[in-house]
Amino acid sequence: MVLQTKKFVDKYLLVILIFMIVGIPIAFVNPATGEIREPPWFGLFYASIAGMIIIILYSSFQERKQRQKDRAKRRSKK
């Protein structure tokens, strides 16, 4: 039995996920001055949260499809 490393997200999706995580504090704090925004940018905050959820769901969907393909290939060899 060969041990396989579990890949959570693709490297491109990981970069986008990092931008989403960085966008959350930017929604509440002005990066130029360091002061808290009045009012905060809720659109950026919710877009970042939604983007993170979409990336996680998409990567888990891709991983499930790959596991199904691997399982079918392994069964067909018998």
Backbone as CSV, one residue per row, in Angstrom:
resi,resn,N_x,N_y,N_z,CA_x,CA_y,CA_z,C_x,C_y,C_z
1,MET,0.848,-1.173,0.000,0.000,0.000,0.000,0.897,1.241,0.000
2,VAL,0.638,2.131,-0.909,1.431,3.348,-1.043,0.712,4.473,-0.305
3,LEU,1.451,5.165,0.543,0.871,6.298,1.256,0.819,7.500,0.323
4,GLN,-0.331,8.131,0.267,-0.500,9.288,-0.591,-0.655,10.535,0.273
5,THR,-0.056,11.612,-0.173,-0.232,12.863,0.552,-1.574,13.455,0.181
6,LYS,-2.270,13.949,1.168,-3.575,14.549,0.928,-3.377,16.016,0.560
7,LYS,-3.864,16.384,-0.602,-3.702,17.743,-1.106,-5.002,18.495,-0.856
8,PHE,-4.953,19.525,-0.008,-6.171,20.241,0.365,-6.667,21.124,-0.768
9,VAL,-5.840,22.013,-1.250,-6.224,22.891,-2.359,-5.077,22.986,-3.352
10,ASP,-5.433,23.285,-4.570,-4.459,23.508,-5.630,-3.633,24.749,-5.283
11,LYS,-2.420,24.851,-5.815,-1.562,25.989,-5.443,-2.146,27.314,-5.906
12,TYR,-2.844,27.340,-7.029,-3.457,28.591,-7.490,-4.628,28.974,-6.589
13,LEU,-5.403,27.981,-6.190,-6.509,28.263,-5.285,-5.997,28.692,-3.915
14,LEU,-4.846,28.178,-3.519,-4.267,28.566,-2.244,-3.871,30.047,-2.256
15,VAL,-3.336,30.524,-3.364,-2.970,31.946,-3.473,-4.231,32.813,-3.386
16,ILE,-5.283,32.415,-4.066,-6.534,33.175,-4.007,-7.113,33.127,-2.599
17,LEU,-7.009,31.971,-1.941,-7.492,31.843,-0.572,-6.737,32.779,0.368
18,ILE,-5.446,32.922,0.178,-4.659,33.843,1.007,-5.113,35.286,0.781
19,PHE,-5.396,35.666,-0.470,-5.902,37.014,-0.734,-7.252,37.231,-0.052
20,MET,-8.077,36.193,-0.028,-9.373,36.309,0.652,-9.180,36.515,2.151
21,ILE,-8.238,35.789,2.734,-7.981,35.929,4.168,-7.429,37.313,4.492
22,VAL,-6.569,37.848,3.631,-6.010,39.184,3.850,-7.084,40.259,3.654
23,GLY,-8.074,39.977,2.811,-9.122,40.959,2.552,-10.043,41.204,3.731
24,ILE,-10.143,40.231,4.629,-11.057,40.386,5.775,-10.614,41.530,6.697
25,PRO,-9.353,41.585,7.147,-8.984,42.728,7.999,-8.988,44.064,7.256
26,ILE,-8.729,44.032,5.950,-8.741,45.274,5.166,-10.144,45.873,5.142
27,ALA,-11.167,45.028,5.263,-12.539,45.525,5.280,-12.815,46.369,6.522
28,PHE,-12.082,46.119,7.600,-12.343,46.827,8.846,-11.280,47.862,9.207
29,VAL,-10.061,47.703,8.675,-8.965,48.612,9.022,-8.427,49.240,7.741
30,ASN,-8.218,50.558,7.768,-7.637,51.262,6.631,-6.133,50.975,6.612
31,PRO,-5.610,50.315,5.561,-4.196,49.962,5.559,-3.252,51.165,5.507
32,ALA,-3.696,52.269,4.959,-2.828,53.436,4.834,-2.602,54.123,6.181
33,THR,-3.647,54.206,6.990,-3.527,54.927,8.256,-3.533,54.014,9.468
34,GLY,-4.080,52.826,9.350,-4.169,51.910,10.480,-5.375,52.154,11.362
35,GLU,-6.232,53.077,10.954,-7.425,53.380,11.744,-8.571,52.460,11.341
36,ILE,-9.481,52.273,12.263,-10.661,51.454,11.991,-11.607,52.259,11.102
37,ARG,-12.128,51.595,10.080,-13.025,52.269,9.123,-14.386,52.539,9.766
38,GLU,-14.951,53.672,9.448,-16.320,54.007,9.838,-17.094,54.351,8.594
39,PRO,-18.019,53.671,8.112,-18.400,52.290,8.415,-17.471,51.304,7.696
40,PRO,-17.415,50.070,8.182,-16.559,49.067,7.524,-17.109,48.680,6.151
41,TRP,-16.251,48.112,5.338,-16.663,47.637,4.016,-17.208,46.229,4.155
42,PHE,-18.503,46.138,4.395,-19.111,44.825,4.587,-19.130,44.017,3.298
43,GLY,-19.170,44.686,2.159,-19.147,43.974,0.881,-17.866,43.177,0.702
44,LEU,-16.731,43.795,1.029,-15.446,43.107,0.941,-15.370,41.960,1.942
45,PHE,-15.884,42.185,3.141,-15.867,41.151,4.171,-16.679,39.929,3.725
46,TYR,-17.911,40.156,3.296,-18.772,39.030,2.897,-18.282,38.365,1.612
47,ALA,-17.706,39.144,0.702,-17.154,38.558,-0.524,-15.965,37.657,-0.193
48,SER,-15.150,38.066,0.769,-14.006,37.238,1.176,-14.477,35.942,1.825
49,ILE,-15.457,36.030,2.687,-15.991,34.828,3.344,-16.603,33.897,2.305
50,ALA,-17.399,34.451,1.387,-18.034,33.633,0.352,-16.988,32.993,-0.556
51,GLY,-15.953,33.746,-0.921,-14.890,33.205,-1.758,-14.160,32.061,-1.085
52,MET,-13.901,32.195,0.221,-13.234,31.121,0.949,-14.097,29.868,0.989
53,ILE,-15.385,30.037,1.202,-16.291,28.883,1.231,-16.342,28.212,-0.130
54,ILE,-16.419,28.993,-1.193,-16.463,28.436,-2.550,-15.183,27.670,-2.866
55,ILE,-14.025,28.212,-2.497,-12.754,27.535,-2.768,-12.674,26.220,-2.014
56,ILE,-13.098,26.201,-0.753,-13.052,24.966,0.035,-14.000,23.925,-0.536
57,LEU,-15.207,24.340,-0.908,-16.166,23.394,-1.493,-15.680,22.863,-2.834
58,TYR,-15.122,23.728,-3.662,-14.630,23.309,-4.968,-13.466,22.334,-4.843
59,SER,-12.544,22.614,-3.930,-11.402,21.718,-3.771,-11.832,20.370,-3.210
60,SER,-12.818,20.354,-2.313,-13.290,19.070,-1.799,-14.036,18.297,-2.884
61,PHE,-14.751,19.010,-3.766,-15.429,18.356,-4.884,-14.413,17.738,-5.839
62,GLN,-13.331,18.471,-6.147,-12.277,17.944,-7.016,-11.620,16.714,-6.392
63,GLU,-11.356,16.776,-5.103,-10.713,15.658,-4.420,-11.614,14.419,-4.438
64,ARG,-12.908,14.612,-4.245,-13.842,13.486,-4.272,-13.897,12.847,-5.655
65,LYS,-13.914,13.681,-6.704,-13.907,13.140,-8.065,-12.631,12.356,-8.342
66,GLN,-11.494,12.868,-7.882,-10.222,12.182,-8.092,-10.197,10.846,-7.350
67,ARG,-10.728,10.813,-6.129,-10.783,9.555,-5.382,-11.655,8.533,-6.091
68,GLN,-12.790,8.987,-6.669,-13.665,8.078,-7.400,-12.956,7.515,-8.620
69,LYS,-12.209,8.359,-9.344,-11.454,7.882,-10.506,-10.404,6.871,-10.097
70,ASP,-9.668,7.173,-9.023,-8.631,6.261,-8.542,-9.237,4.927,-8.106
71,ARG,-10.362,4.987,-7.436,-11.038,3.768,-6.988,-11.499,2.936,-8.173
72,ALA,-12.053,3.581,-9.201,-12.522,2.857,-10.378,-11.345,2.238,-11.120
73,LYS,-10.236,2.956,-11.203,-9.042,2.429,-11.878,-8.482,1.235,-11.120
74,ARG,-8.482,1.326,-9.785,-7.972,0.247,-8.977,-8.845,-1.002,-9.087
75,ARG,-10.157,-0.809,-9.175,-11.074,-1.948,-9.302,-11.008,-2.583,-10.686
76,SER,-10.726,-1.788,-11.689,-10.697,-2.338,-13.057,-9.440,-3.175,-13.307
77,LYS,-8.413,-2.987,-12.498,-7.177,-3.749,-12.683,-7.325,-5.195,-12.220
78,LYS,-8.277,-5.478,-11.349,-8.436,-6.828,-10.817,-8.956,-7.805,-11.815
